């Protein structure tokens, strides 16, 4: 476990309003910074928790190369940060998939309704 990872875990445990124990209240499963699960990114943590610790924030930015990377979007559904593959992309991979499925189901329903 890296020092950065354990510091993120500690800050999330102390300061993140959506963390309960090791679990995340916004997303299913453990906090993305819970050290045992490995290091990831969380839009809520980056916006609302991380700025409280500027030195950790800059180490975090270096780890994820945030300054040089403009292609990071925040998911319109769950708030997670993700790598944008197009300018129109509004959701992270996970939510984009379920949004697509929802739209497909809706148009299927419409199509069926017209046939009757
Ligand atoms: Zn999402």
Backbone and ligand atoms as CSV (ligand in chain L), in Angstrom:
chain,resi,resn,atom,element,x,y,z
A,1,UNK,N,N,0.850,-1.200,0.000
A,1,UNK,CA,C,0.000,0.000,0.000
A,1,UNK,C,C,0.883,1.247,0.000
A,2,UNK,N,N,0.634,2.175,-0.903
A,2,UNK,CA,C,1.458,3.378,-0.975
A,2,UNK,C,C,1.069,4.363,0.123
A,3,UNK,N,N,2.003,5.279,0.396
A,3,UNK,CA,C,1.731,6.323,1.390
A,3,UNK,C,C,0.560,7.185,0.940
A,4,UNK,N,N,0.538,7.532,-0.342
A,4,UNK,CA,C,-0.564,8.336,-0.881
A,4,UNK,C,C,-1.902,7.643,-0.628
A,5,UNK,N,N,-1.912,6.371,-0.909
A,5,UNK,CA,C,-3.138,5.600,-0.741
A,5,UNK,C,C,-3.614,5.599,0.710
A,6,UNK,N,N,-2.682,5.388,1.641
A,6,UNK,CA,C,-3.098,5.350,3.042
A,6,UNK,C,C,-3.507,6.740,3.522
A,7,UNK,N,N,-2.867,7.805,2.985
A,7,UNK,CA,C,-3.280,9.162,3.351
A,7,UNK,C,C,-4.674,9.484,2.817
A,8,UNK,N,N,-4.969,9.044,1.599
A,8,UNK,CA,C,-6.299,9.259,1.022
A,8,UNK,C,C,-7.348,8.506,1.833
A,9,UNK,N,N,-7.004,7.297,2.194
A,9,UNK,CA,C,-7.907,6.477,3.001
A,9,UNK,C,C,-8.213,7.181,4.322
A,10,UNK,N,N,-7.159,7.726,4.949
A,10,UNK,CA,C,-7.330,8.403,6.234
A,10,UNK,C,C,-8.192,9.656,6.072
A,11,UNK,N,N,-7.901,10.474,5.045
A,11,UNK,CA,C,-8.677,11.701,4.836
A,11,UNK,C,C,-10.146,11.377,4.546
A,12,UNK,N,N,-10.373,10.375,3.719
A,12,UNK,CA,C,-11.750,9.985,3.405
A,12,UNK,C,C,-12.471,9.510,4.663
A,13,UNK,N,N,-11.770,8.727,5.469
A,13,UNK,CA,C,-12.388,8.210,6.688
A,13,UNK,C,C,-12.713,9.345,7.656
A,14,UNK,N,N,-11.823,10.339,7.720
A,14,UNK,CA,C,-12.027,11.443,8.664
A,14,UNK,C,C,-13.027,12.467,8.160
A,15,UNK,N,N,-12.992,12.761,6.853
A,15,UNK,CA,C,-13.671,13.968,6.365
A,15,UNK,C,C,-14.767,13.752,5.344
A,16,UNK,N,N,-14.838,12.599,4.722
A,16,UNK,CA,C,-15.830,12.443,3.659
A,16,UNK,C,C,-17.205,12.171,4.261
A,17,UNK,N,N,-18.175,13.036,3.881
A,17,UNK,CA,C,-19.513,12.918,4.447
A,17,UNK,C,C,-20.262,11.699,3.919
A,18,UNK,N,N,-19.803,11.179,2.807
A,18,UNK,CA,C,-20.539,10.051,2.237
A,18,UNK,C,C,-19.882,8.716,2.564
A,19,UNK,N,N,-18.912,8.751,3.464
A,19,UNK,CA,C,-18.281,7.488,3.840
A,19,UNK,C,C,-18.791,7.050,5.205
A,20,UNK,N,N,-19.189,5.808,5.285
A,20,UNK,CA,C,-19.645,5.224,6.541
A,20,UNK,C,C,-18.837,3.958,6.787
A,21,UNK,N,N,-17.950,4.003,7.776
A,21,UNK,CA,C,-17.026,2.889,7.951
A,21,UNK,C,C,-16.134,2.826,6.735
A,22,UNK,N,N,-16.087,1.704,6.085
A,22,UNK,CA,C,-15.316,1.601,4.852
A,22,UNK,C,C,-16.208,1.708,3.624
A,23,UNK,N,N,-17.483,1.911,3.853
A,23,UNK,CA,C,-18.416,1.890,2.733
A,23,UNK,C,C,-18.719,3.298,2.236
A,24,UNK,N,N,-19.151,3.369,0.981
A,24,UNK,CA,C,-19.534,4.643,0.380
A,24,UNK,C,C,-21.052,4.709,0.322
A,25,UNK,N,N,-21.609,5.860,0.749
A,25,UNK,CA,C,-23.059,5.997,0.737
A,25,UNK,C,C,-23.586,6.396,-0.644
A,26,UNK,N,N,-22.702,6.895,-1.493
A,26,UNK,CA,C,-23.128,7.330,-2.834
A,26,UNK,C,C,-23.110,6.180,-3.828
A,27,UNK,N,N,-22.143,5.301,-3.654
A,27,UNK,CA,C,-21.947,4.220,-4.613
A,27,UNK,C,C,-22.061,2.896,-3.893
A,28,UNK,N,N,-22.442,1.861,-4.617
A,28,UNK,CA,C,-22.449,0.544,-3.990
A,28,UNK,C,C,-21.020,0.101,-3.692
A,29,UNK,N,N,-20.814,-0.530,-2.554
A,29,UNK,CA,C,-19.494,-1.074,-2.252
A,29,UNK,C,C,-18.679,-0.177,-1.352
A,30,UNK,N,N,-17.410,-0.513,-1.240
A,30,UNK,CA,C,-16.522,0.218,-0.355
A,30,UNK,C,C,-16.137,1.569,-0.950
A,31,UNK,N,N,-15.739,2.475,-0.045
A,31,UNK,CA,C,-15.157,3.744,-0.467
A,31,UNK,C,C,-14.022,3.449,-1.444
A,32,UNK,N,N,-13.937,4.252,-2.511
A,32,UNK,CA,C,-12.925,4.033,-3.539
A,32,UNK,C,C,-11.525,4.231,-2.975
A,33,UNK,N,N,-11.423,4.938,-1.842
A,33,UNK,CA,C,-10.124,5.181,-1.225
A,33,UNK,C,C,-9.846,4.238,-0.067
A,34,UNK,N,N,-10.782,3.377,0.245
A,34,UNK,CA,C,-10.528,2.367,1.269
A,34,UNK,C,C,-9.314,1.575,0.801
A,35,UNK,N,N,-8.247,1.648,1.604
A,35,UNK,CA,C,-6.930,1.235,1.129
A,35,UNK,C,C,-6.904,-0.179,0.552
A,36,UNK,N,N,-7.665,-1.092,1.128
A,36,UNK,CA,C,-7.581,-2.483,0.687
A,36,UNK,C,C,-8.130,-2.696,-0.719
A,37,UNK,N,N,-8.975,-1.769,-1.214
A,37,UNK,CA,C,-9.581,-1.969,-2.531
A,37,UNK,C,C,-8.747,-1.363,-3.646
A,38,UNK,N,N,-7.674,-0.657,-3.298
A,38,UNK,CA,C,-6.869,-0.040,-4.347
A,38,UNK,C,C,-7.300,1.390,-4.582
A,39,UNK,N,N,-6.530,2.108,-5.377
A,39,UNK,CA,C,-6.738,3.538,-5.516
A,39,UNK,C,C,-7.556,3.837,-6.760
A,40,UNK,N,N,-8.511,4.740,-6.622
A,40,UNK,CA,C,-9.326,5.117,-7.761
A,40,UNK,C,C,-9.624,6.595,-7.690
A,41,UNK,N,N,-10.666,7.031,-8.388
A,41,UNK,CA,C,-11.019,8.440,-8.331
A,41,UNK,C,C,-12.484,8.602,-7.999
A,42,UNK,N,N,-12.787,9.645,-7.224
A,42,UNK,CA,C,-14.155,9.923,-6.822
A,42,UNK,C,C,-14.393,11.416,-6.978
A,43,UNK,N,N,-15.362,11.801,-7.800
A,43,UNK,CA,C,-15.635,13.206,-8.068
A,43,UNK,C,C,-16.031,13.969,-6.816
A,44,UNK,N,N,-16.843,13.345,-5.991
A,44,UNK,CA,C,-17.271,14.012,-4.764
A,44,UNK,C,C,-16.086,14.289,-3.856
A,45,UNK,N,N,-15.233,13.297,-3.688
A,45,UNK,CA,C,-14.051,13.446,-2.840
A,45,UNK,C,C,-13.141,14.535,-3.393
A,46,UNK,N,N,-12.941,14.552,-4.707
A,46,UNK,CA,C,-12.051,15.539,-5.320
A,46,UNK,C,C,-12.571,16.959,-5.143
A,47,UNK,N,N,-13.886,17.138,-5.245
A,47,UNK,CA,C,-14.464,18.473,-5.146
A,47,UNK,C,C,-14.618,18.928,-3.706
A,48,UNK,N,N,-15.051,18.020,-2.834
A,48,UNK,CA,C,-15.535,18.454,-1.533
A,48,UNK,C,C,-14.638,18.091,-0.366
A,49,UNK,N,N,-13.792,17.102,-0.519
A,49,UNK,CA,C,-13.006,16.628,0.612
A,49,UNK,C,C,-11.528,16.940,0.443
A,50,UNK,N,N,-11.007,16.623,-0.725
A,50,UNK,CA,C,-9.574,16.754,-0.973
A,50,UNK,C,C,-9.025,18.178,-0.799
A,51,UNK,N,N,-9.765,19.241,-1.211
A,51,UNK,CA,C,-9.227,20.600,-1.066
A,51,UNK,C,C,-8.897,20.974,0.380
A,52,UNK,N,N,-9.417,20.242,1.343
A,52,UNK,CA,C,-9.097,20.517,2.741
A,52,UNK,C,C,-7.637,20.213,3.057
A,53,UNK,N,N,-6.984,19.441,2.231
A,53,UNK,CA,C,-5.589,19.071,2.470
A,53,UNK,C,C,-4.773,19.340,1.188
A,54,UNK,N,N,-4.321,20.607,1.030
A,54,UNK,CA,C,-3.680,21.003,-0.239
A,54,UNK,C,C,-2.457,20.169,-0.602
A,55,UNK,N,N,-1.666,19.763,0.378
A,55,UNK,CA,C,-0.464,19.007,0.012
A,55,UNK,C,C,-0.844,17.619,-0.494
A,56,UNK,N,N,-1.836,17.034,0.140
A,56,UNK,CA,C,-2.322,15.736,-0.349
A,56,UNK,C,C,-2.969,15.912,-1.728
A,57,UNK,N,N,-3.667,17.025,-1.899
A,57,UNK,CA,C,-4.327,17.293,-3.178
A,57,UNK,C,C,-3.311,17.367,-4.318
A,58,UNK,N,N,-2.158,18.018,-4.063
A,58,UNK,CA,C,-1.181,18.122,-5.148
A,58,UNK,C,C,-0.508,16.777,-5.424
A,59,UNK,N,N,-0.305,15.973,-4.380
A,59,UNK,CA,C,0.250,14.637,-4.621
A,59,UNK,C,C,-0.738,13.778,-5.403
A,60,UNK,N,N,-2.003,13.970,-5.074
A,60,UNK,CA,C,-3.069,13.241,-5.766
A,60,UNK,C,C,-3.093,13.647,-7.239
A,61,UNK,N,N,-3.031,14.969,-7.487
A,61,UNK,CA,C,-3.033,15.472,-8.867
A,61,UNK,C,C,-1.856,14.906,-9.650
A,62,UNK,N,N,-0.694,14.811,-8.990
A,62,UNK,CA,C,0.478,14.268,-9.668
A,62,UNK,C,C,0.274,12.790,-9.995
A,63,UNK,N,N,-0.295,12.065,-9.044
A,63,UNK,CA,C,-0.529,10.636,-9.248
A,63,UNK,C,C,-1.423,10.385,-10.465
A,64,UNK,N,N,-2.451,11.212,-10.603
A,64,UNK,CA,C,-3.402,11.001,-11.694
A,64,UNK,C,C,-3.152,11.936,-12.874
A,65,UNK,N,N,-2.053,12.705,-12.816
A,65,UNK,CA,C,-1.696,13.621,-13.901
A,65,UNK,C,C,-2.867,14.527,-14.262
A,66,UNK,N,N,-3.456,15.136,-13.246
A,66,UNK,CA,C,-4.693,15.887,-13.464
A,66,UNK,C,C,-4.478,17.180,-14.238
A,67,UNK,N,N,-3.349,17.882,-13.989
A,67,UNK,CA,C,-3.139,19.165,-14.671
A,67,UNK,C,C,-3.082,18.992,-16.182
A,68,UNK,N,N,-2.420,17.938,-16.620
A,68,UNK,CA,C,-2.210,17.775,-18.045
A,68,UNK,C,C,-3.416,17.125,-18.727
A,69,UNK,N,N,-4.317,16.631,-17.948
A,69,UNK,CA,C,-5.407,15.854,-18.527
A,69,UNK,C,C,-6.724,16.619,-18.482
A,70,UNK,N,N,-7.168,17.104,-19.646
A,70,UNK,CA,C,-8.417,17.867,-19.704
A,70,UNK,C,C,-9.610,16.960,-19.979
A,71,UNK,N,N,-9.348,15.722,-20.220
A,71,UNK,CA,C,-10.431,14.838,-20.657
A,71,UNK,C,C,-11.123,14.112,-19.520
A,72,UNK,N,N,-11.194,14.793,-18.379
A,72,UNK,CA,C,-11.875,14.164,-17.259
A,72,UNK,C,C,-13.256,14.792,-17.106
A,73,UNK,N,N,-14.267,13.976,-17.148
A,73,UNK,CA,C,-15.623,14.447,-16.957
A,73,UNK,C,C,-16.161,13.949,-15.625
A,74,UNK,N,N,-17.227,14.590,-15.181
A,74,UNK,CA,C,-17.892,14.111,-13.975
A,74,UNK,C,C,-19.240,13.540,-14.389
A,75,UNK,N,N,-19.492,12.333,-13.996
A,75,UNK,CA,C,-20.702,11.639,-14.398
A,75,UNK,C,C,-21.950,12.386,-13.938
A,76,UNK,N,N,-22.902,12.619,-14.858
A,76,UNK,CA,C,-24.119,13.350,-14.529
A,76,UNK,C,C,-25.039,12.527,-13.643
A,77,UNK,N,N,-24.779,11.267,-13.539
A,77,UNK,CA,C,-25.656,10.412,-12.746
A,77,UNK,C,C,-25.090,10.126,-11.357
A,78,UNK,N,N,-23.859,9.671,-11.278
A,78,UNK,CA,C,-23.338,9.255,-9.978
A,78,UNK,C,C,-22.227,10.164,-9.440
A,79,UNK,N,N,-21.750,11.118,-10.255
A,79,UNK,CA,C,-20.744,12.047,-9.760
A,79,UNK,C,C,-19.313,11.542,-9.802
A,80,UNK,N,N,-19.129,10.334,-10.279
A,80,UNK,CA,C,-17.785,9.792,-10.394
A,80,UNK,C,C,-17.021,10.463,-11.538
A,81,UNK,N,N,-15.730,10.648,-11.367
A,81,UNK,CA,C,-14.914,11.153,-12.467
A,81,UNK,C,C,-14.576,10.016,-13.415
A,82,UNK,N,N,-14.553,10.346,-14.701
A,82,UNK,CA,C,-14.217,9.320,-15.674
A,82,UNK,C,C,-13.455,9.967,-16.816
A,83,UNK,N,N,-12.814,9.150,-17.604
A,83,UNK,CA,C,-12.083,9.642,-18.760
A,83,UNK,C,C,-13.034,9.791,-19.927
A,84,UNK,N,N,-13.126,11.007,-20.470
A,84,UNK,CA,C,-14.056,11.276,-21.557
A,84,UNK,C,C,-13.545,10.704,-22.862
A,85,UNK,N,N,-14.388,10.017,-23.578
A,85,UNK,CA,C,-14.008,9.531,-24.888
A,85,UNK,C,C,-14.606,10.394,-25.989
A,86,UNK,N,N,-15.633,11.196,-25.650
A,86,UNK,CA,C,-16.162,12.159,-26.603
A,86,UNK,C,C,-16.738,13.335,-25.830
A,87,UNK,N,N,-16.915,14.475,-26.507
A,87,UNK,CA,C,-17.423,15.664,-25.837
A,87,UNK,C,C,-18.869,15.520,-25.415
A,88,UNK,N,N,-19.569,14.614,-26.082
A,88,UNK,CA,C,-20.987,14.446,-25.771
A,88,UNK,C,C,-21.212,13.529,-24.584
A,89,UNK,N,N,-20.162,12.849,-24.186
A,89,UNK,CA,C,-20.318,11.868,-23.112
A,89,UNK,C,C,-20.699,12.548,-21.800
A,90,UNK,N,N,-21.777,12.092,-21.202
A,90,UNK,CA,C,-22.247,12.706,-19.959
A,90,UNK,C,C,-22.085,11.785,-18.755
A,91,UNK,N,N,-21.923,10.504,-19.018
A,91,UNK,CA,C,-21.907,9.540,-17.932
A,91,UNK,C,C,-20.616,8.738,-17.904
A,92,UNK,N,N,-20.284,8.223,-16.752
A,92,UNK,CA,C,-19.158,7.305,-16.663
A,92,UNK,C,C,-19.534,6.010,-17.394
A,93,UNK,N,N,-18.563,5.141,-17.606
A,93,UNK,CA,C,-18.819,3.927,-18.351
A,93,UNK,C,C,-19.980,3.126,-17.780
A,94,UNK,N,N,-19.989,3.030,-16.458
A,94,UNK,CA,C,-21.014,2.230,-15.794
A,94,UNK,C,C,-22.406,2.804,-16.016
A,95,UNK,N,N,-22.591,4.105,-15.740
A,95,UNK,CA,C,-23.905,4.730,-15.873
A,95,UNK,C,C,-24.289,4.870,-17.337
A,96,UNK,N,N,-23.310,5.134,-18.224
A,96,UNK,CA,C,-23.591,5.247,-19.644
A,96,UNK,C,C,-24.235,3.974,-20.149
A,97,UNK,N,N,-23.716,2.859,-19.688
A,97,UNK,CA,C,-24.252,1.567,-20.091
A,97,UNK,C,C,-25.707,1.422,-19.639
A,98,UNK,N,N,-26.009,1.776,-18.398
A,98,UNK,CA,C,-27.380,1.595,-17.927
A,98,UNK,C,C,-28.311,2.647,-18.529
A,99,UNK,N,N,-27.801,3.856,-18.842
A,99,UNK,CA,C,-28.621,4.855,-19.544
A,99,UNK,C,C,-28.990,4.354,-20.936
A,100,UNK,N,N,-28.000,3.775,-21.620
A,100,UNK,CA,C,-28.261,3.237,-22.953
A,100,UNK,C,C,-29.346,2.171,-22.890
A,101,UNK,N,N,-29.227,1.325,-21.877
A,101,UNK,CA,C,-30.197,0.242,-21.749
A,101,UNK,C,C,-31.596,0.817,-21.484
A,102,UNK,N,N,-31.655,1.868,-20.638
A,102,UNK,CA,C,-32.945,2.488,-20.329
A,102,UNK,C,C,-33.578,3.072,-21.591
A,103,UNK,N,N,-32.751,3.796,-22.383
A,103,UNK,CA,C,-33.280,4.401,-23.609
A,103,UNK,C,C,-33.770,3.341,-24.581
A,104,UNK,N,N,-33.005,2.265,-24.681
A,104,UNK,CA,C,-33.380,1.188,-25.592
A,104,UNK,C,C,-34.701,0.580,-25.153
A,105,UNK,N,N,-34.853,0.337,-23.874
A,105,UNK,CA,C,-36.086,-0.227,-23.348
A,105,UNK,C,C,-37.259,0.709,-23.624
A,106,UNK,N,N,-37.035,2.016,-23.472
A,106,UNK,CA,C,-38.107,2.987,-23.706
A,106,UNK,C,C,-38.530,2.975,-25.169
A,107,UNK,N,N,-37.557,2.912,-26.093
A,107,UNK,CA,C,-37.945,2.935,-27.504
A,107,UNK,C,C,-38.575,1.613,-27.908
A,108,UNK,N,N,-38.147,0.525,-27.266
A,108,UNK,CA,C,-38.811,-0.764,-27.500
A,108,UNK,C,C,-40.284,-0.667,-27.106
A,109,UNK,N,N,-40.515,-0.080,-25.948
A,109,UNK,CA,C,-41.889,0.062,-25.467
A,109,UNK,C,C,-42.729,0.875,-26.442
A,110,UNK,N,N,-42.149,1.997,-26.927
A,110,UNK,CA,C,-42.852,2.826,-27.883
A,110,UNK,C,C,-43.207,2.058,-29.137
A,111,UNK,N,N,-42.206,1.309,-29.627
A,111,UNK,CA,C,-42.411,0.551,-30.848
A,111,UNK,C,C,-43.554,-0.458,-30.680
A,112,UNK,N,N,-43.513,-1.134,-29.534
A,112,UNK,CA,C,-44.564,-2.129,-29.264
A,112,UNK,C,C,-45.929,-1.464,-29.149
A,113,UNK,N,N,-45.968,-0.275,-28.511
A,113,UNK,CA,C,-47.226,0.427,-28.310
A,113,UNK,C,C,-47.852,0.806,-29.664
A,114,UNK,N,N,-46.975,1.185,-30.619
A,114,UNK,CA,C,-47.477,1.559,-31.939
A,114,UNK,C,C,-48.052,0.366,-32.683
A,115,UNK,N,N,-47.454,-0.786,-32.479
A,115,UNK,CA,C,-47.884,-1.984,-33.209
A,115,UNK,C,C,-49.272,-2.434,-32.794
A,116,UNK,N,N,-49.632,-2.194,-31.549
A,116,UNK,CA,C,-50.919,-2.683,-31.056
A,116,UNK,C,C,-52.073,-1.854,-31.601
L,1,ZN,ZN,ZN,-21.707,7.239,-13.148
